[in-house]
Amino acid sequence: MQANGSGSDGANGSTAGEIDPDVDLDIISNTYRAIIDQEAFDAMIASWQTKLRRIPDDENGSRRLSPALLAQLALARNTLESLDLPTENDPLVRAVQEVPGPALVLSPEGRVAVTNTEAASALGARQGSFLDADRIDPRSLETYRTLMRAANKRANRSQAILRLMPLQGNHTILAEAWLLSRDGHNADFVVIRSLEIEWTERASDMLGQAFGLSVAEIDIARLFFKVRDVAEIAAKRGVSLLTVRTQLKSIMAKTEAPSQVDLMRLLAMTAGRAIQDRQGKTDSWRDPLGREEILTLPGGRAIAWTWLGHPDGRPVILCRGLPMCYLLPPDIEDQLTEAGVKLLALSRPGFGNSSQHAELSPLEDNLAALRGFLDKVVGEPCVGIGLSNGLVPLLAEAQTHPDRFRSLIAIGYTGVLDRSGIRRLQPTQQAMMRLAGMMPWLVDLMAKQAHRMIQTYGVDWYIERAYRTRPLDYSTCADANLTPFIRNACAHLLAQGHSTFVRELILARSDIDDAVEALKIPLTWLAPTEDGVFDEAGFRQIENRNKRIRMQPLRDAGELALYQQTSRIVDLIIREAHGMPAAR
């Protein structure tokens, strides 16, 4: 059953379900509460954990869910779909939405954590990338640097006024800047928001209707508000200084403004009123490296990717999974370049800007995208890296076409390599993984509730539930300088909605165990020891299944290993790319 199957189909498919009065009632009650109550989501998961402990994890498990329970949950899903989008409560996102002009939030080292569309357009700000120092007016550069030092607790300044240099135009943008502290983070963020008021069509309409200005006079007023220089206005309109001065006098007479200062005050109030109900729109997901390319296949499939390292280097493909890691940090680009390696970060179906095809199973969808990418972009044997479930399509393709890859690297836990680890997953992942194999539409409901909470409370809501029982990963998320990467990876996952998350859970249960036994190329499994799932004795069994597989514990690393043990991972990538024996 696909993740978008109807609730009624799921309910009708369970004709011999068993009723657990108290547990079923808790599930129903907490499911409805979880639509609006963030704490109820945890209670809902706990209720499902109780229920699932009484149900076998096999193909008959769904028959133990009663039709009455499923019918109520189907109604809950219909209720959820009828609701409007929630109000944004993430402080970092609110900071860029509260103004209609350019606004962004920087990490303490100067990377863009959040940006709105205006800042992306005017300043070239991309989430995950550094703000270009050329965008800071030289007169404000020292003030900006002082504020950044203060974000790292090395100066006392907490706010400032900055002049910004937009990509287009000769005029600077006056902006306010201040420090924003977040509980649990080791440093402060820096908020930069334009103080400039945009002139809109509504402002022109208001001015014309209120004072009876002509079309030409409205345009003169607009230019006066924006450039404040009579000579420049004359040059832009291609008229003489006398003409502009005459029209300004006419405008002042009609508006009863005794001086140009009073006229400017009136125009500012008009422009401000015109945008009073408008908010800045958070920028959609963008490649933080600014290198994204999109391949469109004849059938309409879009495959997006970006890259790090040497532009003509040996190709290495990185396929991410659910962990909040999309790219290796750009800081290691020099290391890859010097080694002659080109790391291609593939956006798998549903991630970022790669199209998802719901008529295919998740594995079929991923294989179609991977094969198209290998055929059209790579064109030669390469090293494949699978982060968590990102390994699944690589293994499946290696079984069919072993000559595609010279070797594979697995980073992090995936059920394909050790099914027993599912029992050690944290409660939310474990419950949703179980239900993905029984009733995908129930997981779709839960994922939609979680997505709604992320929209309301921000990425921190998800981080709290995903990592609070894993100290190392939790502390990594508290590093304000890693926030841009984690937020970018979350936006990459959710760019097309919650369905990508659901299909990832279904992909994780794909039956490709035969591909493990049939693997004909080397596979190194980097197993983080601090991810809450690691069991060395159990994981070592994979080496008995296929002598080409080597399990290597990755010490002092959790699910976010790409950000915790970057240098060790990059060293292995370079060695594999050049066919060198891996260091122990």
Sequence and secondary structure as in RCSB ss.txt:
>XXXX:A:sequence
MQANGSGSDGANGSTAGEIDPDVDLDIISNTYRAIIDQEAFDAMIASWQTKLRRIPDDENGSRRLSPALLAQLAL
ARNTLESLDLPTENDPLVRAVQEVPGPALVLSPEGRVAVTNTEAASALGARQGSFLDADRIDPRSLETYRTLMRA
ANKRANRSQAILRLMPLQGNHTILAEAWLLSRDGHNADFVVIRSLEIEWTERASDMLGQAFGLSVAEIDIARLFF
KVRDVAEIAAKRGVSLLTVRTQLKSIMAKTEAPSQVDLMRLLAMTAGRAIQDRQGKTDSWRDPLGREEILTLPGG
RAIAWTWLGHPDGRPVILCRGLPMCYLLPPDIEDQLTEAGVKLLALSRPGFGNSSQHAELSPLEDNLAALRGFLD
KVVGEPCVGIGLSNGLVPLLAEAQTHPDRFRSLIAIGYTGVLDRSGIRRLQPTQQAMMRLAGMMPWLVDLMAKQA
HRMIQTYGVDWYIERAYRTRPLDYSTCADANLTPFIRNACAHLLAQGHSTFVRELILARSDIDDAVEALKIPLTW
LAPTEDGVFDEAGFRQIENRNKRIRMQPLRDAGELALYQQTSRIVDLIIREAHGMPAAR
>XXXX:A:secstr
  TT  HHHHHHT SS B  HHHHHHHHHHHHHTTT HHHHHHHHHHHHHHHTTS SSTTGGGGB HHHHHHHHH
HHHHHHTS       HHHHHHHS SS EEEE TTSBEEEEBHHHHHHH   TTSB  GGGB GGGHHHHHHHHHH
HTTSS   EEEEEE  SSSS  EEEEEEEE  TT SS EEEEEE      HHHHHHHHHHH   HHHHHHHHHHH
HH  HHHHHHHHT  HHHHHHHHHHHHHHHT SSHHHHHHHHHHHHHHHTTT    B     TTS  EEEE TTS
 EEEEEEEE TTSEEEEEE  SSS  S  GGGHHHHHHHTEEEEEEE TTSTTS   TTS HHHHHHHHHHHHII
III S EEEEEEGGGHHHHHHHHHH GGGEEEEEEES  TTT GGGGGGS HHHHHHHHHHHH HHHHHHHHHHH
HHHHHHH HHHHHHHHHTT HHHHHHHT TTTHHHHHHHHHHHHTT THHHHHHHHHHT   HHHHHH  S EEE
EEETTSS   HHHHTHHHHH TTEEEEEETT  TTHHHHSHHHHHHHHHHHHTT     
